[in-house]
């Protein structure tokens, strides 16, 4: 009887070791700071139409994105609190995006008109109408990734 228990313990121990070895290999490895920065740069460099569409569908916010769109409507400046130049973009997938460009921290995008194409980088915030793009400027405190708008070859940080 003692030999059977020993054999069973060895067999179970070997199986447990084998199982743990395969499970351990599947455990996530904590990424380094460099890995996280690299991944974030890759994400922000992607064409954001798909990223923004997914964020909209999942009601996600606080997502750094970059991409391109066509101005479909110029809106009046928001003058309550920090002043923002506002306009609507249409992305190539048909989704609309409200841009709220802080003109207290960055220059106004001059000469912007409906039909113009702009490139952008900023933070996406979910809204029922497609989302809002904020942080299209540098962060004077340095705690947030800087964004930008490019219009007719000129970059507005």
N, C-alpha and C positions, 0 to 999 in steps of 0.2 A: 504494500500500500504506500509506503514511504517513497519508493522508487517511482510510482505513478504520479504522486504529488510533485516530486522534483522534476520529472519529465514535463508535466503540465505547466509548472512555473517557468521552466526554460522555454517551452514553446510559446507561452503567452508573453514572456519577456521579449523574445525575439520578434513576435508580431507587433507588440507595443513599440519597440524600438524602430521597427520598419515603418509603422504608421506615423510615429512622431517625426521621423526623418523626412517623410514626404510632406507632412503638414507644416513642419518647421520651414521647409524650403518655400512654401507658399505664403508664409507670413510676410506682411509688408515691411520693408526696410525704411527706417526713418530717413527722409531725404535730407541732404545737406542744404545749407543756405544757398550754395551755388546752384544746386539742382533746382530749387524752388525758383530762384531768379531766372534761370535759363528757361524753365517751363513757362513762367509768367511772360517773358519776352516773346517766346514762341506763340503763346495764345494771343498776345496783343498785336502781333504781326500778321495773324491770320486774316483772311478776308472775313469781316465780321457779319456778313449777311446771315450765314448759317448760325453763327454764335448768337447773334441778336435774336433771330427767329426762335432759337431754342430757349433763350432767356425769357422771351416774351411768353412762349407757351408754358413755361414752368414758373412764371411770375418771379423771376430772379431779379435781384438788384445788386448794386455795388460790384459791377463787373467791368473791368478795364477792357475796352474794345477799340478797334481802329477799322476804318473802312472808307467807303466813298458813297456819295449820294447826290441826287439832283435836287436843287431847291425848288419846291413846288408852291411855297407860300411864305412871304415875308410877314412877320407879325410885329406889332408895336413892342418897343422896348419895355421890359419890366423894370419899373423905377422904384418899387418898394424894396427897402433894404439895399443889398448889393444890386447894382444895375446890371441887367443882362440883355444882350442883343438876342432876339428870338426869331427862329425861322424853322420851317418844316422841310425835312428831306424825305425823298422817296428813294429807298434802296432798290437794287436791281431785282430783288425778290418780291417787290411790291409793297413791302412793309414801310410805314411812315415812322419817322423819328423826329421828335421835337428837340432842337438844339437850343440850349440856354447857355450862351457864351458870356462869361463874366467880363464886362467892360470896365469894371473898376480895377481888375487885375491884369487885363490884357487889352491891346488895342482893338477897336471895332473892326470887323471885317469890312473893309471899304469897297464900295462899288458892287456889293452883292445884290444880285437880282434873281427873280424867278427864272428857271431854266439853266442857271449856272451849276456846274459840278464842283463839289468840294470834297476834299479828303479830310478825315478827322481822326482824332484819338482822344478818348475821354472815358468817363465812367457812365455806364448804362444803368438807368433806374427804370424799373417796370412801371407802366401805367396802362390803363385799359385801351388807350388809343395807339399803342405801339411802343411807347417808351420815351424817355427823356435822356439826352446826353448832357452831362455836366462835366466839370473839371477839364474844359478844353483850353486850359491855360496852365502856366507854371504854378507850383505851390510855394508861396513866399516863405512858409515855415519849413518846407522840405519833408513833410510827413506823408505826402500823397504823391503818387506818380504824376508827373506833369503831362498835360495833354496839349493839343494844338489843332488848328484848322489850317488847311492850305487852300487858297483860292487864287486862281490865275498865277500860279507859281510863287506866290508870296505866303510865307508861313507866319501865322499869328499864334505866338506861344501863350 
